[in-house]
Amino acid sequence: MNNIQTLTVYLGSSGHARPVFKEAATAFGQIIGAQGYQLVYGGMDAGLMVRVALAALDAGAHVTGVIPRKLKDSERILTNLSETVMVEDLWDRKKRMFLMADAIISLPGGFGTVDEDMEVLYWGNL
């Protein structure tokens, strides 16, 4: 029996990803919605983040963005999400996203994504 309902996706917010990664993020978002999963991600309106979120929303998924309070007034926050969760800082974001997940997926990103990947591997091992 599959108990997975909520997927947390760690991925980049930079606009510098190669086209193949942009296409993959969009396709993955479509799959999330089509399969009836919920998406939790970093809440930004940029890079691969916005691609996976918009595709999931368009496919009917419930999409939650987790935003650090100091970024709440940023123009880079996606505003039409199903839900937005405010946290204190980037560490709290990472931890909240981990705790909300039934499964975690990592897509391409920068040093922040690598940090998230290493931290969740550590937490999962504990």
Helices and strands as residue ranges (DSSP letters): E 6-10, H 19-34, E 38-41, H 47-58, E 63-68, G 69-71, E 83-87, H 90-100, E 103-106, H 111-125
